[in-house]
Structures are given as C-alpha cells and as structure tokens.
Amino acid sequence: MNFEERDRSRITLVVISSIDVFTLKKGGAQTRTYNLVLQMIRRGFNVIILEPRERSRDVNEINSTKLTIKKFKKFMPQNLNDLNIFLFLKLCKILVENHVDAIQVEGPSGVLISKVVTKLLRKNIKVIYDAHNVEGDRVKFIKNLPLIKRMLAPLVIPLVERMAVDVADHIICVSCEDKRLFMRRYGVKLDKLTIIPSGANSVSLCLLNNKDNIRREYGIRENEVVIVFHGTYTYQPNKEAVQLIVNFIAPKIAEKYSNVKFIVAGKDVPKLQKGNVKLVGFVDDLYSLLRASHIAIVPIVKGGGTRLKIMDYMAVGLPIVTTRKGIEGIEAENGMHAIIVDDVDIEFVRALEFLIENERERERLGKNARRLFEEKYDWDRIGERLRELYRGLLRKEKGTK
C-alpha cells in the first residue's frame, strides 16, 4: 500500500517559500522544504507552493496532480515578504479560489502577511511557521551581504521573527535546542511548539555509483583514506569550517600521514587543490562521493539549527568526527554514533587520527550512525510525524475527537 492509499483526508496546504523549492542546486533550506512537500504529497495532501519567480528550477521532479506551483513577483529582500504586495495579492487569489486548511511558511517572513490575509478574508485557516533555525539568533552568522543589509539584518530579522512567533498558530522547530531557544528568546509557550527534525533520504548502498569509478573521478589513489566535508560555502559557519580544514586540520594530518586526502564539496565551494585538500564544488551525486569516503568531519563552531550534512553522513554509514555545535540538535551519543569533541583543536585532530588508524572502529561507528538515522531521521519517518501534527491541529480546530 503506498502513501496516497493510506491517507485520503485531502488536507490542502499552501507552502510559502522565500526561495525556489525546485532549484537544481539545493541548499539546506531548499532540501528541507522540498522533502517535506514530497512527504505531504505522498500522504494525500494537496500542496500549493507559493514561491518567488526564479530562473533555475525543475518542476518535473514531482509529477503529481496534488502539487500546484504559483509564483509571486519578488521586488524586495526575502526578509521583507510581509510587505510584498504581489505576495499579498497572489495569496488572496489562492485562498478565494481554493479550500485551504493551513498555510505553512518556510521561515519567519511571510507569517504576518498570511495571518493578515486570512483575517481580511475571514478564513479560519491555520498559519504555521516552519522554523529551519531560530533566525534571530542565526543572523549574526550571515556575512555574505552588502554592507547596508549586513547592518540592518540584525535589527530587521529578529523583529520579523518576533512578529511571526506572536501571530503564528503553531511553530515547527527542528530540534530540542531550537525549541528551548524559542521559549527563552521570545517567550513562546511549550504547547505552541512541535519538533519536526530535518533528515535525509534512506540510501540503498548497492545502488550507488561504483566506489572505484568515484575514486578515479576525484583522483583518489587506491590506498588513500578519504575524509569528506560538504556544505553551502556562502553560509559563514560552513566557510569557516572549510578554512579550518585547509589551514589547520589537513596540515596537522599531513604531518603524520601521507595517504590521507580531504575532499570538500558543496554549493558555491571554489574548485581548487591545496596540499592534501581537494575542493570540488557542487556535486550532483553526493551520496556516491560519501560512499567512496572513509570518514566525515564536521568542524562547525558557530551557527544554529541542525546540520543536514550529519544526516547525509549517517544515511550512508560514515563514521563522523564533529564538534558539539556541529551535531547540535541530533540525538547522537559520543562514542556510540560519532566522536564528539568540544572544539576544533588538537583533540579534534587526535580523534581523526584514531579513526584513520582503526578501520574496525570506523565500521562500528558507521553502522551505529546508520541505525540511528533509520530510527529517527529518515524523511519517511519525519513525514509521518508531520502528518500527525496536521491531523491533530486541524482536528482540534474542528472540535472533533
């Protein structure tokens, strides 16, 4: 029995995104939104995506009668969507022409305007804020902006998020840490928050590209141990992690091992070789690259939310060396599912050396990590949790048992 046969409730959900959900090169935000949409469609939801007009997209990724994509004109920064008259008019049109049960807004910007539209049209529609991070906290790590935006962002984004948490009917957050931060920073009540983590897709390892082919593609010698990291380079914590790899971790490892290569991949990562580090840019077949690697590292020291890269590593059974910040929000135990250290220092390097020298320990940690992923962080399991959340919210609204 497939997902659509299991649930015929036909909940209609509008998903408002500030970025193109179907961009070919997906970052963390697009990946989460895309997979949540896919899971809802599979469970019988009718989904209307409302997103900006962008040039790069592939709407044929999901071939379903339950998916509709609408576009609004983007004429101001995405953090000011609540002032976008084109979004206002398009949302009004959608709500007049369709029976809509709920609106899910990906990020704080757009929550207020959604609530205003529902009130003006006298529609009893739930507005849900899907918080990928606590944006008021995350904004301090956003550096890749023009000077004026960099000056205004720390003032504007926390204000937009405060309005969003105040007017939203419910807030979805990705981790216990974010849940506590919403309560502490904005005074959000516990019953207004639900954790729906981010995840990864279950991987059939036998279907991935042949390891030898991948290793030849990236110039990996037969006896080399490959250590991998990936992430969107324009996000400052990822950029700092790459710099730590290039300037500290990799040189330290090179002092002791001549057969270890670091591969760094991700959206906007520059393509270059520096010593024992190869930066390869965006990779289409990420899981095959991960499967051809031996160890994953997450030298993250700043940032919020959860790292989807951790889920990817667990999905293919890679052993992981990470900081506590890097694995924050994920229910992993040190020594059981990963090696977790406090900072990117000599302790981090020694943990990496331990795994380089101990193949059996790599296998044990990798198997445990994959088991944890299958139990808690597979998108299929997350989709079930999201469906139950909406069933509960809408059942409560209708006053039924």
N, C-alpha and C positions, 0 to 999 in steps of 0.2 A: 504494500500500500504506500503510495507516495504522499508527500506533504499535503498536496492540494486535496486529495481524497480524505485526509484525516480531519480537515477543518473547513467547513462550508459556511462559516459565520459571516464571511464577506464584509469584514470591517474595512472601511475606506479611510485611508490615511494620506494626508498631504505631508510630504517631507520637504522642508525648505532648507536649501543648502547655499552657502555663500560661494562655493566653488563647484566646478563641473564634476559631477559624480563619476562620469564615464570617461574622464581623461585617460589616455593610454598610459601615461607615466604617473601612477598613483602614489601620492604620499600617504602619511598615516591617516590624515583626516578623510581623504577620499576612500581609502581602504576600509575604514570602519563604516562609513555611510553606505558604500557600495554593498558590503556584505550584510549589513542589517536590512537593507532594502531587499536583497536577494532572499534572505531568510523569511521576511514577511510575505513576499510574493509566494514562496513555496508553501506557506502555511495558509494560503487562501485570502490574504489581504489584497484589496485593490489599492495600489500605491500611485499617487500622483506626485511626481518630483517637480518642484519649482526651483529653478536654478538660473544663474546669470547666463547670458549669451556668451559662449566661448567658441573659439575656432577649432580646438582639438578635442574630439570626442568620438566614441564608437557606440552608438545606441543599439547596435545589433548584438551586443554582448548578452543581453537578456531578451529573449524572444518570447514574450508573454502578453496575452490580452489583458492581464491585470496591471500592466505598467503603462503609465502615460507620462510624458515629459513635456513640461511647459517652461517657457523661458521668459525672464523679465530683463529689461534693459538695465545694465549696470552703468551708473554715471557718477558714482561716488565710492569712497572706500568701503569695503565689505563690513567693517565695524560700524558703519552708519546706515545699515539696511533699514533701520526703523524710520529713517527719513526719506526713503526711496519711494517716490510717488508711483513709479512704474510697478514696483513690487506690490504696493497697496492696491492698485487698480487690478492687477492680474489676480491677486488673491481674492479680491471681491468677486471677480468674474467666476473663479473656480468654485467658490462657496455658494454662489447663486445657482450655478448650473449643475452642481453635484450634491448628493447627500454625503456629507463628510462627518466622520465620527471623531477624528482627532487630527491635530496638527503637530508634527514633530519637527522642531527647529534644531538644526545642527550648529550649535554654537549660540552664544547669547544674543547676537544681533539678529533681529527678526522676531524675537519672542514678543516684545511690546507691540509691534505693529500687528502681529497675528491676533493678540488679545483685543486690540482696538477694533479690528475688522469684525471679529465675532460679536463684539458688543454692539457695534453700529448696525449690523445685520440681524441682531437679536437671535443669533445662532448659539445653541447650547453645545459648544464644541470644546473638547479638552485641548489645551495648549501645553505641550510637553517640551521642556528644554533638555536636549541631549548634550550633556557637557563632556566633551572629549578631554578637557582639562578644567582646572579652576583658572579661568583666563585672567582674572585679576591678579593672580599670583604668577602665572606664566609670562605675563607681558614683560617682565624685567629681563627675560632672556631673549627677547626678539631684538636683534641688532641690525638685520639686513633691511633697513628702511631709510628713506631720505630723512635728512636732519629734522625737518619740521614735524614729520609723522613720528619720528623717534621721540621727540619732545612731548607730543600730545598724547601718544598711545598710553603712557602710564596714568594719565588723567581720564581719558575717554573710556578705555576698555573696562576698568573696574566699575565705572559709573553705569555703563551699559549692562554689565553683568549683574550689578545690584538690582537694577530695574527688572531684569529678566527673572531673577530668582524670586522677586517680590510678586510678580504678576503671573508667573507660570503656575499651572495647576499641579504639575509634578515635575521633578528633576531626575533625570537619569545620570548617574555618575559611573566612572569606570573602576573605582577601587575604594577600599575602606579608607585609605589616606585622603582621597578627594572628598569622600563623604564627611569625614571629620573636619576637613578644611572648610567646606561649605557651611557647616554648623558653626564653626568658630569665627570665620571671617564675616559671614552675612547673617548669622543667627537663624539659619534655616531649621525648621523643626524636623525631627527624625522621620516622622511618617510621610514627609513630602519627598523623601529621597529613596531611590532604589538603585542598587548596584547592578549594572549590566556591563560586564567587562568586555574589553576588546579581545580578539582571538586571532586564530589563523585557520586555514583550511586543512583538514586531515589529508595527509600525503601518502599515497601508495608508493613506497620507496622503489618498488620494482619497475614502476612506470617512468621513473626519472631518466634523464639522459645518462648514457654510459659514463661512468667515472673517468675512464681513460680518455674519452673524447673531450670531456670538460677540462681535464688536466692539460691535454695538448693545446686546447683553445687558449688557455691562460698561461701557457709556457711553464707549467709546473713539472719539475723533474720527478722521476719515479720514486726517489727516496725522500722527497721533501715533505715536511709536515706543514700543512696549510692552516693558518689562523685567519678567521674571517670576521669582518665587521661591516654592517651596512646601515644606511640611514640618509635622510634628506639633508644635503650639505648646507642648505640655506638656513636650517634651524640651528641656532647658535650652540646649544649643548652637543649636537652631533658634530659640528665643525670643530669644537674644542676637543672632542673625543678623537677625531682624526689627527689633530695636531699632537695630541698626547701619544698616539700610536707612532706617528712619524718621528717625533722629536725625543721621546723618552722610552716607550715600551719596546719598540722594534730595535733601536740601537742597543739596549740592555740585553735583549735576547741574542742579538748578533755577536755580542762579546763571547758568548758561551756556545752557540750553536750555529753551524754554517749551513744546515739543511732545513731551516725554517723560513717560510715565506708568509708574509701578511698580505691579504687581499682586501681592499676596501672598495665597496660598491655603493651605489645609491643615486637618487635623483640629484642632478647638478654637481655630483662629485667630479672634479677635474681628472682627466686621463693623463697619468704620468707615472714614472718609476723613480723611486728614491731609495737606494740601498736595497734592503730586503722587503720593501713595501711596494706593492703594485696597486695603484688607484685606477679602477677600470670604468668608472662612470655608471650610468644606469644599466641594469641587467634585466633582460626580458625573462629569462628562465632562472629566476633567483634560486628556487629550490634545488635545481640540479647543481648550481655552484655550491650551495650549502652542503649538499650530499657528498660532493667531492672534497670537502674540507674536513679537518680533523678536530678543530677547536673553534668555538666562537667566543669573542670577548665583547664586553660592554663597558668601556671605561668612561661612563657618564658620571659627571659630578654635579650637574645642575639640571633644572627642568622639573616639570610636573606631569601628571597623568601616568599612563602605563606605556611601556615600550613594545610596540608590535613586533619589533625585531626579536625580542625574547621569545615570543610565541612562535615565530618562524623557526628559530633555532630548536626549540623544544619539539616542534612538529616533525622535524627530520632526525631527531635523536642526537643532536650535537651536545657535547659537554660544554658548559659555559663557565667562564670566569667573569665576574661582574662586581661592580660596586653595589652597596646597599641602595643608593639612589637609582642605579641602573635597573634594578629588579623590583623597585618600589611598586606596591600595588598588586604583586603577583605572589600567590601563596606557595612560595618555594622555600625549602629548608636548606641551610648551609650544610654542605657535606652529603646531602641526600639528593637534591635536584640540581645543584650548582655549587661552585665555590664562590662564596660571597665575602668580600672584604670591604673595609671602611672607605678606602680612598685609592687613587691611582698612585701608588708609591712602590717601594721595594717589596712590600707584602703582595701586591698585585702581581709583580714580576715573578716572585717565588711560586705563587700559586700556578702561574702559567708554566713555569719550568717543571713543576711537579707533574702536570698533565702531559707535557711534551715527553717526559721520560717514562710515563706509566700508561701504556695502552689499555691495560685491563681496567684501570680506574676511569679512563675516558669512556670505555664501553658501559661501565656500571652507571656513571652519571648520566650518560646519554639515554640509556634505557629508562632510568627513573624519570628524567625530564619528559620523555615522550609519554610515559604513563600518566604523569600529572597533566600534561596537555590534553590527552584523550578524556580524562575525567572531568576537567573544568574549563578548558579554553578552546575547544573545538567550536567553530562557528555554528554547527548544528545544535549543540547543547545550548549555546547562547541564544539562538533563535527561539528555542523552546521557552527560555526564561522571559524573553521579550514578549512572546505571545501571551504568556500567563499574566504578565504585568498589564497588558492592554485589556485582556478579558476582565481582570479584577477592577481596573479603573472604570471601564465602561459599564460593568455590572453594578458597581457602586453608584454610578451616576443615574442608572435607570431604576435603582432601588429594588433590584431583584436579588434573590439568594444565589 
